[in-house]
Each structure stands twice: as C-alpha cells, then as structure tokens.
C-alpha cells in the first residue's frame, strides 16, 4: 500500500490516502457521490415540507447553510449501515439534522 494511513471522517475506519487532503475512504466517497443526485426538493415533493425531526414547517427558499434550511436526513445513518435509498431519507432542518448526528433517532 502506498500513501499515508489515516482515519475516515465518516466511518472512522483506517484507510490509506495518497492525497492527505482526502478525509473519507473509498467506500464512503462512493456512497457520498451516489447521494448527491437526490435533492431536498425531491423528498419535499414526496413527503411535504415538515421537518421529520421537530415537526415544524421548512421554508424551502432558505439557502444552506442556514440553520433552518432543508437537508436530507438518513433515518438509519449511512455511517451505521443505512443506505441512500429514498425509503431511508427524510426532510429535516439543518440544525435538527446536525443535532441528530448519526443517532438512530432524534
């Protein structure tokens, strides 16, 4: 193996990085790239605009990184084996999603 041994910021497992600016292992980087095609608006169209974590309405016009902006929350966090399937995604305020972290429930 070439490169430096480092710890993935997402799954906390060791991996070898050729580029020291890299913060995630191959598995997590691949999962993250597959996720980027789903947008919060897609989830809002399916479920409505209420935050799945606090129940308050989300103003979809508020841009990220505002605390009340819309984000996609993984019901089972992908750092705990959850998938990027639409069935595992719900809409949440940015602040609510950050508070939840990688817990299984809010």
Secondary structure, 3 states (H helix, E strand, C coil): CCCEEEECCCCCCEEEECCCCCCCCHHHHHHHHHHCCCCHHHHHHHHCCECCCCCCECCCCCCCCCCCCEEEEECCCHHHCCCCCHHHEEEEEHHHHHHHCCCCCC
